[in-house]
Amino acid sequence: MLYPALGRTFQVAAVLSVVLAAARAQGDVPSLTDFVLAADKADPGALKLPPPPTPQEIALDEAVTAGRHWRIETDRGPIHVWIPANYDAATAATIVFVHGYFVTVDDAWTDYRLPQQFALSGTNAMFIVAQAPMTKRESLVWPSLTALVRTVKDSVDVPMPTQRLVAVGHSGAYRTLAAWLPNPQLDTVVLLDALYGEFRFVPWLREGKNRRFVNIAYETDRYSDEMHRYLPSTVRVDGLPTTGFPDARILYAKTDVGHWQLVTDGVALPLALRA
């Protein structure tokens, strides 16, 4: 996994929540200082340092640093752009990642370690991550994919990619991706547990024989099963094969790794991008 620190954070949070719940039941809620030792009272021998980064993590961080990153401020929120060190616009794709609910684009960029996952994919591409709705009630932030890409083009000092235009979305991102389907340049859609009954992808695939679709499902498998019945050419995969996905225009993978883990475990996203 690429995220041992994130896992440790969840474990600590779970322990604290249990302790606090028990204290509330007893009518004695401890303060934060009850959990934090003063510096002069800490026992250095009892402190456990986090494990050192693995060679793979170091290599990924170095690859991210070797590339280039822009954070573009707009009236629709920030946009993150990253390209690898070997970026070649003549053969590169444009890959736009859309986060789901309950997270900002800045938090997704950092907490999901998106540049590291992009680097792990080994894909020659310009990776774009923009603000998206944080709740179901919010309006789309970027209803036009063309406007988003044009904003990036006007803000970076490198040539734009000339090959595929790919949209990748997790969870509630399906609303944004569905709105982008009329864009004639969009030729590939990747869903990371993001179907939720949105079946406009079916006619979009039928209308363009060169369009590609990768659907990785965990809790959206019921919707996915139904939709892929209308797409008989679907290639079905069990789990996330370490050897990579098969070459297919329409790919449907069922996994049990978990809804959030699909964007945090550093496996599903690079695997889908390499497909």
N, C-alpha and C positions, 0 to 999 in steps of 0.2 A: 504494500500500500504506500501511497505517497503522503498520507496524512496521519502519522502516528500522533502528532501533537494535538490534532483535532480530536482524535479518539480519547486522549488523556483528558482533554478539557471536558468532554461529555461525561466521563467517569467521575471527575471531581464535582461537576454540577449535580450529578445524580446523587452522590453521597450527601452534599450539602442540602439538597432538597428534602431528603429523608430525615436528616437531623432537624431541620427547621420545622418540618411537619410534626415531628414528635414533640418538639418544644412547644409549638402552638397548642397541641392537644393538652399539654400540662399547664398552659397558661403562662409559660415562662419563655418568651422569645429572646434568644441571645442576640447581642449586637454583633456587628461585623468584627469588632476588635476581639471577640471571643475566639475567632478563627484565625487571627493574624498575630503572630508573635512579634514583639518589639525586637529591633535589631540586636540590642544588647542581651536579650534573653534567648536568642536562637542558639540551638546546639548544632554547630557545623557538622558534627559527626552524624546527626540524624537527617540531614538534608540529602535528598537524592537528586542528582543532576540529571537532566534529560539525556537520553542516549545520543551519541554523536551522529551527525548525518551520515547516511549511507553513501557509498561511492556513486550510486545512481542519482541520489538527490543532489549531490555536489555537481555531477555532470549536467543535470537538468538546469540547475541554477546558473551554471556557467554558460550553457547554451542560451538561456533567456537573456543574460547580460550581454552576450555577444551579438544578439539581435538588436532591434530598435523598437522603442516603445513611445507612443504619443498618448497623452491624455488631453482630449480636446474638450474645452468648455463650450456648451451651446445653450440656447434658451430652452432646449428640451432635455437638459441634463448632460452629464459628461459622457464622452465616448472614449473607449480605450482601443488602441490599435497597436498590434505587434507584428513584426515580420522577422523571420529567422535570418541568421548571418548570411546564408547562401541564397537569399531571396532573388529570384529572377522573374521580373514582371512578364517576360515573354512566355513563360510556361506556368505561371502561378495562377492559383485560383483565389477567388474572394470568398472567404468563409465568415459568415455573420452568425455569432452566437447570441441567443436571446435567453436571459435568465427567467426563472419562474417567480411566483409570488413570495412575499415576506423577505425579500432581500433587495438591496440596492445594487446598482451596477458596480460601484466601487467595492462593496463587500463581496460580491460574487467574484470579482477579479482577484481579490486577495484570498478570501476564505476557500474558494474552490481551486486556488492555485492554477488559474486558467492559462497563464503563459507557459507554465511548466508542462501542462497537459498538451498544449499546442506544440511545444517543442518535442514532447515525447512521441507525437504522431509522426514526426519526420516529414511533414507535408510542406511543400513549397507553396506558401499562400500568404495573403494578407489577412490577418485575423482581426475582426471588428466586433466589439462588444459594446452595446449601447443600452441606455436606460430603458426599462420596460415596466408595464404596470406591476405594482406590488400587491394589489388586491383585485378581486374579480370586478369590483365596482368602478375601478379606475378606467379612464379612457386609454386607448392606445397612445403610447408616447411617440412612436414612429410608424404611423399608418402607411407611409410610403417608403418602400425599400430604395427606390430610386433617389429620393431626397436624402436618405441616410448615406448612401454611397457617395453621392455628390458632395455632401458636407465633408466627408473624409477626404475625397479627392482635393477639395479646396484647402485642406488643412495640413496635408503632409507634403514633404518635399522629395518624394520618390514616385516613379511611374506606377500607375494602377495596374493590377493584374489584367490579363487578356483572355484568360480561359474560363473555367466553370464559375458559376455564381451559386454558392451553397448557403442554405439557411439551416441552422441547428437550433433546436429549442428544447428546453426542459420544462416539464409540468405545465403551468399556466401560460407558457410561451405559445401554446397552440393558437391562441387568439391572434397574436401578431403574425405568426407564420401563415395562417389562413388568409389574412388580409393581404399578404404579399403574393399570393398565388397568381394574380393577374399579370404580374411583372413578366414580360416575355423573356428577359434574360435569366430568370431563376430556373435552373435546371436540376437542382438536387435539394431534397429536403430530408433532414435527419430529426427524428423525434426521440427524445429520451424520456420515456414514460409521460407522453404529452398528447395522447389522442383525445380522450374524454368526449367521445361522441361527435367529434368534428370530422364529418365525412366528405368535405369538399376536396380532400386530397384524391378521392377516387376519380372524379371527372378530370381533374388536373393531370393525373397520370395517363388516363385514357386518351387525352387530347394531344399528347406529345410522346412519341415512342422513344425519344432520347432522354426523357426525364427519368431521374432516379429517386428512389425512396427507401430510406432505412428507418425502420420502426423497432425500437427496443422497448419492451413493455415489462412492467412489474405489476403495478396495481391497475393499469389500464388494459390488462389482457382481455377482459370481457368485451370492451369496445373494439379492441384490435382483432379479436377472433371474428367478430361480425363484419368488420370492414374488409378484412382480407379474403373473406368468402366471395366478395365482388371483384377480387383481383386474382384470378386463377393462376397467373404466372408467378405468384409469390414464391420465393424460396424461403423455407422455414428453417430456423436454426434453434437448437436447444442450448440456452446459456450464452456465455461470452467466450468463444473458443480462443485459446491463447495462440493458436496458429493463424488466427485472422478469420474474417468473414469470407465466405465464398463470393466469387464475382457474380453479381446478380443485379438486374435493374430494379427489382422490388424485393426487399429483404425484410423479414419479420423474425426477430429474435425475442424469445421469452427468457426472462432471468428471475432469479430469486434474491438478487443482491440487495434490493431495497430501493425505495423511491429516491431518497436523497443521496444514497451511495452512488447512484448512477452519475452524479456530477462531482462527487468528492473522492471516489476511490482511485481515480487515475487509471481506470481500466476501460470503461465503456466509451468515454468520449474519444480518447486517442484511437481506440479500435474502430469506432465508427468513421472517424476521419480518414483512417488508412484505407477503409473500404471504398 
